Every structure is written in structure tokens, then in C-alpha cells.
Amino acid sequence: MTVPAGLDAQVRLAARALASAGLVHAFGHCSARVDEGSFLVCAPLPMGRITDEPGTVVPLDGPLPDGVLGEVRIHREIYRRRPEVGGVCRIMPPALMALSVAGLVPVPRHGIGAYFGRLPLWNDPRLLRDDAAAAALADRLGDAPALVMRGNGAVVAGADLPQAVTLGWFLEDAARVEQSVRSMGLDEEVARLSPEEIDARQIWSGGVVERMWHHLTGEAL
């Protein structure tokens, strides 16, 4: 299958950006939709070590190709259910991880956190390496931009891969703020955005993704 020009390079760049931002370590992966029936996932390496290693095209129907990591099933199930999704990131952000072990997820408390008006929790720390579990997780995600996995990081989904990377960074920043608010002993119900404030901040105009992509990768979209 022919991958669109530049898409493989974008997947490699996204992988390195996620690693440089501390959102992944030895584990994690990202992907971009190729067409209605397939997506491209990064090489099965520590993402910060990916240089010119090509990704693998994964069909939405049929088994995973040889060499593809088992949890890439999660990407496949999300793409199957949500045709508007063009990029998926499986990340391990440290502040979010700390919250997740207690079954906690960030709530909207600042502008960047407003993108997560609904943030479901997958209350199971085990790896998802079978089709049934991956499908159940994708169902739990629903139409949300991200899902937190207890003791196991998160999955984020965007209209394209740069937006998914942006949401990954935003999610960890929301977790950082959540930790700070809780450590200060503030009233957790007062220190949060109203529904109207959340709606007002959930916008992508004005170069939101473009600026974050430039910040994280050093390259313009």
C-alpha cells in the first residue's frame, strides 16, 4: 500500500516529539490514518530512538501485521468506530500516571484542561493484547478526546496526528494542575471551570495545534 507523501515522516516526528516532551519512555506508540481502511503506526521501538525506521500500515480488518505491538489493537478499534479520527497516541505521562493509580482523572480547571470536558477512566492496569479488551476500551472512550488507563497511561485521539499529539501534551498539563490543586487542599468543586467556560475554551482556531506542533517538534505544519 502506498502511504501519502510525508505521512511516514510525520509519524516519526510525532514519536520523537512525544518522547522529548516526556510523554512516553521505552513504551508508547502513535499512528495516523492512511485511508478509510488502514492506518500507519510507528516502528515498535522506544519512540525517542526512532530516526528513519519506517512505520507499518495496519488494516482495519484482519490480523495485525507481523512485528506490530499488541496494543496497536487499541488504535485499530478507535479508527473503526470513529471515522473522524485521524491520529491516535498511546502515552505514559508521569503526572497523569500518578493520578491514575488512585483512580483519579483531571477535571477542567484551566484553559488547556477545558479540552477534556469528559475524560473516562479504564479501571484496569493490565495490558490490552486481545481484540475483545481493545474493543471494550474503544467503546469506553466513545467520542471523548482521551481515556485514562489506571496505572497504565492514556490514549488520545485527534482529527489528525498533530492534534492528537497536542491533546497528549494538554492532558499531562491538566494532570499537573490537578495534582497542584489537590496538594494545596483547595475545595475541588470550586477550583474548576464552569460548563460555559469549558465550551468557550474548546476551540481549535487561531493556530492552537500549529503552535503546539511547532513548540514540540521545531517544525511548522
Secondary structure, DSSP 8 states (H G I E B T S, - for coil): ----TTHHHHHHHHHHHHHHTTS-SSS-EEEEEEETTEEEE--SS-GGG-SS---EEEESSS---TT--TTHHHHHHHHHH-TT--EEEEE--HHHHHHHTTT------STGGGG-SS--EE---S---SHHHHHHHHHHHTT-SEEEETTTEEEEEESSHHHHHHHHHHHHHHHHHHHHHHHTT--TTTSS--HHHHHHH---TTTHHHHHHHHHHS---
